[in-house]
């Protein structure tokens, strides 16, 4: 549900924009949410592409700024939702969860056709989008990474990491306006999967066999921000070094293999303009006294009341995707200099004695036990050796679930 995370952030920005428009503040008066004039508006989150899959339309309402918990009254349920192309062909979307409407699994738009979204609520209110043309998306030519140092959020701290970029050699078939999505996965294979575990008990620790296979896990993530690009000013129909995703170099400290998939959506000039307004508003919303951009109007209108404001956008796009797989050693060599490989640094630890003696550092002089006890707290029993030996390993190197899930993605090679 990566699109849900993105749109939650997107429409939070829209709702904040709306609240600022309807609120009255001054630099000496205390800001009180009770004084805000609240208008309940429909929000439409809809996207179709030329990829054959279930496409989603999400319908919900804005809620007051002090409403921390979303409830069933915030969604628009029971509506009739459909899409029509310029030839009159209709595709119905069916509600599967409250407020979530999906097309048939094999639905795909076609490049060169135009599409409109229609909504009729259970109360008989009617909404329609503007007609949006579907532009084919050019193929992504290259996905690569470069070492980068970023400033921390609102701090002077620096974050060494890798920036992933794409190049597109030929954008002549697209609209020249693009939005990007990404999803990635870290494969984590631990070198010391635990065979035993020490369980605290009244008598200290009980050592019992550990039967779950925790050697291999996967950690997935996806985009949560707007990523836009345009080739409209390019004379050679190219896109070069489009920044897609920044990763802290330490995201790879226990990664064995990594994969990222980037989707390029060829969107209309109007959609690009809409998203750019959201970007600009997001960049300037740090202060209540910044110049406000006004209500960001999408392409959905009420057929019954032209004065009704509707938030959101019906996006129609051609899409192309590119996935790469890489070992952590394929990162920019300069980034590797900053990468601290946890399992290489700590390795395994053979200890002759009891579990209690290990965790209490009783093999060391009392004067230096304190820091060592704290350090050993990061280790756990993983196996038994001969002659009363115990084998410990750093917890990140013994149980892959600490950095991922045992569920292997279906696409993983």
CORJOGI-V628549 format. One record per pair of residues at least 12 apart in sequence whose C-alpha atoms are under 7 Angstrom apart, sorted by the first residue. I is the first residue (numbers start at 1). J is the second residue. Records with the same first field share a line. If there is no record, write none. Layout:
I = J, J
This chain:
2 = 222, 223
5 = 224
6 = 223, 224, 225
13 = 282
15 = 62
17 = 295
18 = 295
21 = 294
22 = 36, 37
23 = 36, 37
33 = 66
38 = 64
40 = 61, 62, 63
41 = 61, 62, 309, 310
42 = 60, 61, 62, 310, 311
43 = 59, 60, 61, 62, 310, 311, 312
44 = 58, 59, 60, 311, 312, 313
45 = 57, 58, 59, 312, 313, 314
46 = 58, 313, 314, 315
47 = 314, 315, 316
48 = 109, 315, 316, 317
49 = 108, 109, 316, 317, 318, 319
50 = 108, 109, 110, 317, 318, 319
51 = 108, 319
52 = 105, 106, 107, 108
53 = 105, 106, 107, 108
54 = 102, 103, 104, 105, 106, 107
55 = 102, 103
56 = 100, 101, 102, 103
57 = 100, 101, 102
58 = 99, 100, 101
59 = 75, 76, 99, 100
60 = 74, 75, 76, 99
61 = 74, 75
62 = 74
75 = 98, 99
76 = 99
77 = 98, 99
78 = 121, 122
79 = 119, 120, 121, 122
80 = 119, 120, 121
81 = 93, 118, 119, 120
82 = 117, 118, 119
83 = 115, 116, 117, 118
84 = 115, 116, 117
85 = 113, 114, 115, 116
86 = 113, 114, 115
110 = 134
111 = 134, 135, 136, 318
112 = 133, 134, 135
113 = 133, 134
114 = 131, 132, 133, 134
115 = 131, 132, 133
116 = 129, 130, 131, 132
117 = 129
125 = 304
126 = 302, 303, 304
127 = 300, 301, 302, 303
128 = 300, 301, 302, 303
129 = 299, 300, 301, 314
130 = 299, 300
132 = 316
133 = 316
134 = 316, 317, 318
135 = 174, 175, 266, 267, 317, 318
136 = 173, 174, 266, 318, 319
137 = 173, 174, 264, 265, 266, 318, 319, 320
138 = 170, 171, 173, 174, 320
139 = 168, 320
140 = 166, 167, 168, 322
141 = 167, 168, 169
142 = 166, 167
143 = 164, 165, 166, 167
144 = 164, 165, 166
145 = 162, 163, 164, 165, 331, 332
146 = 162, 163, 164, 332
147 = 161, 162, 163, 332, 334, 335
148 = 160, 161, 162, 163
149 = 161
159 = 248
160 = 248, 249
161 = 246, 247, 248, 249, 335
162 = 246, 247, 248, 249, 335
163 = 243, 245, 246, 247
164 = 243, 244, 245, 246
165 = 241, 242, 243, 244
166 = 240, 241, 242, 243
167 = 239, 240, 241, 242
168 = 238, 239, 240
169 = 238, 239
170 = 237, 238
171 = 237, 238
172 = 237
174 = 266
175 = 266, 267, 268
176 = 230, 231, 232
177 = 229, 230, 231, 266, 267, 268, 269, 272
178 = 228, 229, 230, 264, 265, 266, 267
179 = 227, 228, 229, 264, 265, 266, 267
180 = 227, 228, 262, 263, 264, 265
181 = 223, 262, 263, 264
182 = 222, 223, 260, 261, 262, 263
183 = 221, 222, 223, 260, 261, 262
184 = 220, 221, 222, 259, 260, 261
185 = 218, 219, 220, 221, 258, 259, 260
186 = 218, 219, 220, 255, 257, 258, 259
187 = 217, 218, 219, 255, 256, 257, 258
188 = 216, 217, 218, 254, 255, 256, 400
189 = 215, 216, 217, 256, 400
190 = 215, 216, 397, 398, 399, 400
191 = 397, 398
192 = 393, 397, 398
193 = 214, 215, 382, 398, 399
194 = 210, 382, 383, 398, 399
195 = 209, 210, 211, 382, 383
196 = 208, 209, 210, 381, 382, 383
197 = 209, 210, 381, 382
198 = 381
204 = 356
205 = 355
214 = 399, 400, 401
215 = 399, 400
216 = 400, 406
217 = 400, 401, 404, 405, 406, 407
218 = 404, 405, 406, 407, 408
219 = 403, 404, 405
227 = 244
249 = 335, 338, 339
250 = 339, 340
252 = 328
253 = 339, 340, 341, 342
254 = 341, 342, 343
255 = 328
256 = 327, 328
257 = 326, 327, 328
258 = 325, 326, 327, 328
259 = 323, 324, 325, 326
260 = 323, 324, 325
261 = 321, 322, 323, 324
262 = 321, 322, 323
263 = 319, 320, 321, 322
264 = 319, 320, 321
265 = 317, 318, 319, 320
266 = 317, 318, 319
267 = 316, 317
271 = 315
274 = 298
281 = 293
297 = 311
298 = 311, 312, 313
299 = 313, 314
300 = 313
343 = 397
346 = 394
347 = 393
348 = 391, 392, 393
349 = 391, 392, 393
350 = 389, 390, 391, 392
351 = 389, 390, 391
352 = 388, 389, 390
353 = 388, 389
359 = 373, 376, 377
360 = 373
361 = 373
378 = 394, 395
379 = 392, 393, 394, 395
380 = 392, 393, 394, 395
381 = 393
382 = 398
